[in-house]
Amino acid sequence: MRDNGIQFAMQQNEPEDHFGSLLLLTAWLAENERHTECEQLLAWHLFPWSSRFLNVFIEKADHPFYQALGELARLTLAQWQSQLLIPVADKPLFR
């Protein structure tokens, strides 16, 4: 994103690949009609690991609310991915 002139300043000490932060940045890009950058973020930085992350999130959730939240996120991202015009990066996952 820095290559595209986008800097995401965090108020808290969170990793740059924090799931919620990436969703927030995706929403900002879409809202500001920066579609190319949005697709790049999704294809290169979110989609390669989000399915695995959400599967574990749902499996480990101790409350139906969080299970449903994870399922909603998984379904939403799957729909977005089906409409993506660029290929999703194939990256190894280590957990």
DSSP file (Angstrom, degrees, kcal/mol; ACC not computed):
  #  RESIDUE AA STRUCTURE BP1 BP2  ACC     N-H-->O    O-->H-N    N-H-->O    O-->H-N    TCO  KAPPA ALPHA  PHI   PSI    X-CA   Y-CA   Z-CA
    1    1 A M    > >       0   0    0      0, 0.0     5,-2.2     0, 0.0     3,-1.3   0.000 360.0 360.0 360.0 -32.7    0.0    0.0    0.0
    2    2 A R  G > 5 +     0   0    0      1,-0.3     3,-1.9     3,-0.2     5,-0.1   0.874 360.0  61.1 -59.7 -34.6    2.9    2.3    0.6
    3    3 A D  G 3 5S+     0   0    0      1,-0.3    -1,-0.3     2,-0.1     0, 0.0   0.753 104.8  49.4 -62.0 -22.9    3.8    2.0   -3.1
    4    4 A N  G < 5S-     0   0    0     -3,-1.3    -1,-0.3     2,-0.2    -2,-0.2   0.216 124.9-101.9-100.5  13.1    0.4    3.5   -3.8
    5    5 A G  T < 5S+     0   0    0     -3,-1.9     2,-0.6     1,-0.2    -3,-0.2   0.749  79.2 135.0  76.0  23.8    0.8    6.4   -1.4
    6    6 A I      < -     0   0    0     -5,-2.2     2,-0.5     2,-0.0    -1,-0.2  -0.927  30.1-177.6-111.2 122.0   -1.3    4.9    1.3
    7    7 A Q        -     0   0    0     -2,-0.6     2,-0.7    -3,-0.1    -5,-0.0  -0.977  11.8-157.3-118.6 131.0   -0.1    5.0    4.9
    8    8 A F        -     0   0    0     -2,-0.5     2,-0.5     2,-0.0    -2,-0.0  -0.893   9.6-157.6-111.2 102.6   -2.2    3.4    7.6
    9    9 A A        -     0   0    0     -2,-0.7     2,-0.4     2,-0.0    -2,-0.0  -0.699   7.4-150.4 -86.0 124.1   -1.4    4.9   11.0
   10   10 A M        -     0   0    0     -2,-0.5     6,-0.0     1,-0.1    -2,-0.0  -0.764  12.2-160.8 -94.9 136.9   -2.3    2.6   13.9
   11   11 A Q  S    S+     0   0    0     -2,-0.4     2,-0.2     2,-0.0    -1,-0.1   0.690  80.3  46.1 -84.9 -21.3   -3.3    4.1   17.2
   12   12 A Q  S    S-     0   0    0      2,-0.0     2,-1.6     0, 0.0    -2,-0.1  -0.713  99.5 -96.6-116.7 168.6   -2.5    0.9   19.0
   13   13 A N        +     0   0    0     -2,-0.2    -2,-0.0    -3,-0.0     0, 0.0  -0.619  69.0 142.4 -87.1  80.8    0.4   -1.6   18.8
   14   14 A E        -     0   0    0     -2,-1.6    -4,-0.1     4,-0.0    -2,-0.0  -0.888  55.4 -99.9-120.0 150.9   -1.2   -4.0   16.4
   15   15 A P    >   -     0   0    0      0, 0.0     3,-1.6     0, 0.0     6,-0.1  -0.332  30.9-118.6 -66.8 153.2    0.5   -6.0   13.6
   16   16 A E  T 3  S+     0   0    0      1,-0.3    -2,-0.0     5,-0.1    -8,-0.0   0.753 113.6  55.1 -64.3 -23.6    0.1   -4.6   10.1
   17   17 A D  T 3  S+     0   0    0      4,-0.1    -1,-0.3     5,-0.0     2,-0.1   0.109  73.4 145.0 -98.4  23.4   -1.7   -7.8    9.0
   18   18 A H    <>  -     0   0    0     -3,-1.6     4,-2.3     1,-0.1     5,-0.2  -0.428  53.3-131.6 -60.1 130.0   -4.4   -7.6   11.8
   19   19 A F  H  > S+     0   0    0      1,-0.2     4,-2.1     2,-0.2     5,-0.2   0.899 103.9  47.1 -55.6 -48.5   -7.6   -9.0   10.2
   20   20 A G  H  > S+     0   0    0      1,-0.2     4,-2.3     2,-0.2    -1,-0.2   0.880 111.1  51.9 -63.2 -38.5   -9.8   -6.1   11.4
   21   21 A S  H  > S+     0   0    0      2,-0.2     4,-2.5     1,-0.2    -1,-0.2   0.892 108.7  50.7 -65.5 -39.3   -7.3   -3.5   10.2
   22   22 A L  H  X S+     0   0    0     -4,-2.3     4,-2.3     2,-0.2    -2,-0.2   0.887 110.6  49.1 -66.5 -38.0   -7.2   -5.1    6.8
   23   23 A L  H  X S+     0   0    0     -4,-2.1     4,-2.4    -5,-0.2    -2,-0.2   0.903 111.1  50.4 -66.1 -39.7  -11.0   -5.1    6.5
   24   24 A L  H  X S+     0   0    0     -4,-2.3     4,-2.2     2,-0.2    -2,-0.2   0.915 111.5  47.4 -63.3 -43.3  -11.0   -1.5    7.6
   25   25 A L  H  X S+     0   0    0     -4,-2.5     4,-2.6     2,-0.2    -2,-0.2   0.885 110.1  53.5 -65.7 -38.5   -8.5   -0.6    5.0
   26   26 A T  H  X S+     0   0    0     -4,-2.3     4,-2.5     2,-0.2    -2,-0.2   0.926 109.5  48.3 -59.8 -45.7  -10.4   -2.5    2.4
   27   27 A A  H  X S+     0   0    0     -4,-2.4     4,-2.7     1,-0.2    -2,-0.2   0.903 111.2  50.5 -62.3 -41.5  -13.6   -0.6    3.2
   28   28 A W  H  X S+     0   0    0     -4,-2.2     4,-1.9     2,-0.2    -2,-0.2   0.922 110.9  48.5 -63.4 -44.3  -11.7    2.7    3.0
   29   29 A L  H  <>S+     0   0    0     -4,-2.6     5,-2.9     2,-0.2    -2,-0.2   0.923 114.0  46.2 -62.0 -44.3  -10.2    1.9   -0.4
   30   30 A A  H ><5S+     0   0    0     -4,-2.5     3,-1.6     1,-0.2    -2,-0.2   0.923 111.8  51.0 -64.7 -44.1  -13.7    0.8   -1.7
   31   31 A E  H 3<5S+     0   0    0     -4,-2.7    -1,-0.2     1,-0.3    -2,-0.2   0.836 111.4  48.2 -62.7 -33.0  -15.4    3.9   -0.3
   32   32 A N  T 3<5S-     0   0    0     -4,-1.9    -1,-0.3    -5,-0.2    -2,-0.2   0.201 115.3-116.7 -94.3  15.2  -12.7    6.1   -1.9
   33   33 A E  T < 5 +     0   0    0     -3,-1.6     2,-0.9     1,-0.2    -3,-0.2   0.825  67.2 143.3  54.5  39.0  -13.1    4.3   -5.3
   34   34 A R     >< +     0   0    0     -5,-2.9     4,-2.2     1,-0.2    -1,-0.2  -0.598  16.1 160.7-102.1  68.4   -9.6    3.1   -5.3
   35   35 A H  H  >  +     0   0    0     -2,-0.9     4,-2.6     1,-0.2     5,-0.2   0.850  65.6  53.0 -65.6 -40.0  -10.6   -0.2   -6.8
   36   36 A T  H  > S+     0   0    0      1,-0.2     4,-2.2     2,-0.2    -1,-0.2   0.940 113.0  44.5 -62.2 -46.6   -7.2   -1.3   -8.2
   37   37 A E  H  > S+     0   0    0      2,-0.2     4,-2.6     1,-0.2    -2,-0.2   0.872 112.1  53.8 -64.9 -36.9   -5.6   -0.9   -4.8
   38   38 A C  H  X S+     0   0    0     -4,-2.2     4,-2.4     2,-0.2    -2,-0.2   0.930 109.8  46.6 -63.0 -46.2   -8.6   -2.6   -3.1
   39   39 A E  H  X S+     0   0    0     -4,-2.6     4,-3.0     2,-0.2     5,-0.3   0.892 112.0  51.4 -64.3 -39.3   -8.2   -5.6   -5.4
   40   40 A Q  H  X S+     0   0    0     -4,-2.2     4,-2.6    -5,-0.2     5,-0.5   0.927 109.9  49.4 -63.1 -44.1   -4.5   -5.8   -4.8
   41   41 A L  H  X>S+     0   0    0     -4,-2.6     4,-2.1     2,-0.2     5,-1.0   0.937 115.9  43.0 -59.8 -47.0   -5.0   -5.7   -1.0
   42   42 A L  I  X>S+     0   0    0     -4,-2.4     5,-3.2     3,-0.2     4,-0.9   0.948 118.8  42.4 -64.4 -49.1   -7.5   -8.5   -1.2
   43   43 A A  I  <5S+     0   0    0     -4,-3.0    46,-2.3    -5,-0.2    -2,-0.2   0.829 127.2  28.3 -71.2 -33.2   -5.6  -10.7   -3.6
   44   44 A W  I  <5S+     0   0    0     -4,-2.6    -3,-0.2    -5,-0.3    -1,-0.2   0.752 133.0  22.3-101.0 -27.1   -2.1  -10.3   -2.2
   45   45 A H  I  <5S+     0   0    0     -4,-2.1    -3,-0.2    -5,-0.5    -2,-0.1   0.636 127.2  25.0-121.2 -17.4   -2.7   -9.6    1.5
   46   46 A L  I >X<S+     0   0    0     -5,-1.0     4,-1.9    -4,-0.9     3,-1.2   0.788 111.7  52.1-116.8 -53.5   -6.0  -10.9    2.7
   47   47 A F  H 3><S+     0   0    0     -5,-3.2     4,-0.6     1,-0.2    -4,-0.1   0.834  96.7  68.3 -60.2 -34.9   -7.4  -13.7    0.6
   48   48 A P  H 34 S+     0   0    0      0, 0.0    -1,-0.2     0, 0.0    43,-0.2   0.798 122.7  11.7 -58.5 -26.0   -4.3  -15.9    0.7
   49   49 A W  H <> S+     0   0    0     -3,-1.2     4,-2.4     2,-0.1    -2,-0.2   0.499 101.6  91.8-127.6  -6.6   -4.9  -16.6    4.5
   50   50 A S  H  X S+     0   0    0     -4,-1.9     4,-2.9     1,-0.2     5,-0.2   0.855  85.2  54.5 -65.8 -35.5   -8.3  -15.3    5.4
   51   51 A S  H  X S+     0   0    0     -4,-0.6     4,-2.4     2,-0.2    -1,-0.2   0.943 112.3  43.7 -62.5 -46.5  -10.1  -18.6    4.8
   52   52 A R  H  > S+     0   0    0      2,-0.2     4,-2.2     1,-0.2     5,-0.2   0.934 114.4  50.6 -63.2 -45.9   -7.8  -20.5    7.1
   53   53 A F  H  X S+     0   0    0     -4,-2.4     4,-2.6     1,-0.2    -2,-0.2   0.930 112.8  45.5 -57.4 -47.6   -7.9  -17.7    9.7
   54   54 A L  H  X S+     0   0    0     -4,-2.9     4,-2.8     2,-0.2     5,-0.2   0.859 108.9  55.7 -69.6 -34.8  -11.7  -17.7    9.7
   55   55 A N  H  X S+     0   0    0     -4,-2.4     4,-2.3    -5,-0.2    -1,-0.2   0.939 113.3  41.5 -59.8 -46.1  -12.0  -21.5    9.9
   56   56 A V  H  X S+     0   0    0     -4,-2.2     4,-2.4     2,-0.2    -2,-0.2   0.904 113.3  54.2 -67.5 -41.4   -9.9  -21.5   13.0
   57   57 A F  H  X S+     0   0    0     -4,-2.6     4,-1.1    -5,-0.2    -2,-0.2   0.932 112.4  43.0 -57.2 -48.1  -11.7  -18.4   14.4
   58   58 A I  H  < S+     0   0    0     -4,-2.8     3,-0.4     1,-0.2    -1,-0.2   0.914 113.9  51.3 -65.6 -43.6  -15.1  -20.1   14.0
   59   59 A E  H  < S+     0   0    0     -4,-2.3    -1,-0.2    -5,-0.2    -2,-0.2   0.871 116.7  39.2 -61.7 -38.5  -13.8  -23.4   15.4
   60   60 A K  H  < S+     0   0    0     -4,-2.4    -1,-0.2    -5,-0.1    -2,-0.2   0.539  85.5 119.4 -92.1  -8.3  -12.3  -21.8   18.5
   61   61 A A     <  -     0   0    0     -4,-1.1    -3,-0.0    -3,-0.4    -4,-0.0  -0.373  48.5-160.2 -63.2 132.5  -15.1  -19.3   19.1
   62   62 A D  S    S+     0   0    0     -2,-0.1    -1,-0.1     1,-0.0    -4,-0.1   0.384  71.1  53.7 -94.1   2.9  -16.7  -19.9   22.5
   63   63 A H  S  > S-     0   0    0      1,-0.1     4,-1.9     0, 0.0     3,-0.5  -0.998  78.5-127.3-141.2 141.6  -19.9  -18.0   21.8
   64   64 A P  H  > S+     0   0    0      0, 0.0     4,-2.7     0, 0.0     5,-0.2   0.811 108.2  62.1 -56.9 -31.1  -22.5  -18.3   19.0
   65   65 A F  H  > S+     0   0    0      1,-0.2     4,-2.4     2,-0.2     5,-0.1   0.946 107.4  42.0 -59.8 -47.8  -22.2  -14.6   18.3
   66   66 A Y  H  > S+     0   0    0     -3,-0.5     4,-2.3     2,-0.2    -1,-0.2   0.840 112.6  54.1 -71.3 -32.5  -18.5  -14.9   17.3
   67   67 A Q  H  X S+     0   0    0     -4,-1.9     4,-2.2     2,-0.2    -1,-0.2   0.936 111.9  44.7 -62.9 -45.4  -19.2  -18.1   15.4
   68   68 A A  H  X S+     0   0    0     -4,-2.7     4,-2.6     2,-0.2    -2,-0.2   0.882 111.5  53.2 -66.4 -38.5  -21.8  -16.2   13.4
   69   69 A L  H  X S+     0   0    0     -4,-2.4     4,-2.2    -5,-0.2    -1,-0.2   0.916 110.6  47.3 -61.5 -43.6  -19.5  -13.2   12.9
   70   70 A G  H  X S+     0   0    0     -4,-2.3     4,-2.5     2,-0.2    -2,-0.2   0.896 112.2  49.5 -64.4 -40.7  -16.8  -15.5   11.6
   71   71 A E  H  X S+     0   0    0     -4,-2.2     4,-2.6     2,-0.2     5,-0.2   0.901 110.0  50.9 -66.5 -40.6  -19.2  -17.2    9.2
   72   72 A L  H  X S+     0   0    0     -4,-2.6     4,-2.5     2,-0.2    -2,-0.2   0.921 111.9  47.5 -61.5 -44.0  -20.5  -13.9    7.9
   73   73 A A  H  X S+     0   0    0     -4,-2.2     4,-2.7     2,-0.2     5,-0.2   0.916 111.9  50.4 -63.2 -42.8  -17.0  -12.7    7.3
   74   74 A R  H  X S+     0   0    0     -4,-2.5     4,-2.1     1,-0.2    -2,-0.2   0.926 113.3  44.7 -62.6 -45.4  -16.1  -16.0    5.5
   75   75 A L  H  X S+     0   0    0     -4,-2.6     4,-2.1     2,-0.2    -1,-0.2   0.897 113.8  50.3 -66.1 -40.8  -19.2  -15.8    3.3
   76   76 A T  H  X S+     0   0    0     -4,-2.5     4,-2.4    -5,-0.2    -2,-0.2   0.938 112.3  46.0 -63.4 -47.1  -18.7  -12.1    2.5
   77   77 A L  H  X S+     0   0    0     -4,-2.7     4,-2.7     1,-0.2    -1,-0.2   0.863 110.2  54.3 -66.2 -35.2  -15.0  -12.6    1.6
   78   78 A A  H  X S+     0   0    0     -4,-2.1     4,-1.9    -5,-0.2    -1,-0.2   0.906 109.5  48.2 -63.7 -40.5  -15.9  -15.7   -0.6
   79   79 A Q  H  X S+     0   0    0     -4,-2.1     4,-0.8     2,-0.2    -2,-0.2   0.927 112.4  48.2 -64.3 -45.2  -18.4  -13.6   -2.5
   80   80 A W  H >< S+     0   0    0     -4,-2.4     3,-0.9     1,-0.2     4,-0.4   0.916 110.3  52.0 -60.6 -42.8  -15.8  -10.8   -3.0
   81   81 A Q  H >< S+     0   0    0     -4,-2.7     3,-1.1     1,-0.3    -1,-0.2   0.870 103.1  57.8 -64.4 -35.6  -13.2  -13.3   -4.1
   82   82 A S  H 3< S+     0   0    0     -4,-1.9    -1,-0.3     1,-0.2    -2,-0.2   0.741 110.4  45.0 -65.9 -21.0  -15.6  -14.7   -6.7
   83   83 A Q  T << S+     0   0    0     -3,-0.9    -1,-0.2    -4,-0.8    -2,-0.2   0.418  85.9 120.8-100.1  -0.6  -15.9  -11.2   -8.2
   84   84 A L    <   -     0   0    0     -3,-1.1     4,-0.1    -4,-0.4    -3,-0.0  -0.402  50.0-157.0 -70.7 139.3  -12.2  -10.4   -8.2
   85   85 A L  S    S+     0   0    0     -2,-0.1    -1,-0.1     2,-0.1    -4,-0.0   0.550  73.0  60.3 -94.1  -9.4  -10.6   -9.7  -11.5
   86   86 A I  S    S-     0   0    0    -47,-0.1    -2,-0.0     1,-0.0     2,-0.0  -0.871  92.9 -96.6-118.4 154.0   -7.0  -10.5  -10.6
   87   87 A P        -     0   0    0      0, 0.0     2,-0.3     0, 0.0    -2,-0.1  -0.333  37.1-115.7 -69.4 149.1   -5.6  -13.9   -9.4
   88   88 A V        -     0   0    0      1,-0.1   -44,-0.2    -4,-0.1   -45,-0.1  -0.667  34.9-107.7 -83.0 136.1   -5.2  -14.5   -5.7
   89   89 A A        -     0   0    0    -46,-2.3     2,-0.8    -2,-0.3    -1,-0.1  -0.344  22.9-133.6 -63.4 141.4   -1.6  -15.0   -4.5
   90   90 A D        +     0   0    0     -3,-0.0    -1,-0.1    -2,-0.0   -46,-0.0  -0.868  37.3 168.9 -99.0 104.7   -0.6  -18.5   -3.6
   91   91 A K        -     0   0    0     -2,-0.8     2,-0.1   -43,-0.2   -47,-0.0  -0.928  36.0-111.2-121.3 141.2    1.3  -18.2   -0.3
   92   92 A P        -     0   0    0      0, 0.0     2,-0.4     0, 0.0   -43,-0.0  -0.446  26.3-148.1 -70.3 141.9    2.3  -20.9    2.2
   93   93 A L        -     0   0    0     -2,-0.1   -44,-0.0     1,-0.1     0, 0.0  -0.906   6.1-162.2-109.3 140.4    0.5  -21.0    5.5
   94   94 A F              0   0    0     -2,-0.4    -1,-0.1     1,-0.1     0, 0.0   0.401 360.0 360.0-108.4   1.9    2.4  -22.2    8.5
   95   95 A R              0   0    0      0, 0.0    -1,-0.1     0, 0.0    -2,-0.0   0.345 360.0 360.0-137.9 360.0   -0.3  -23.0   11.0
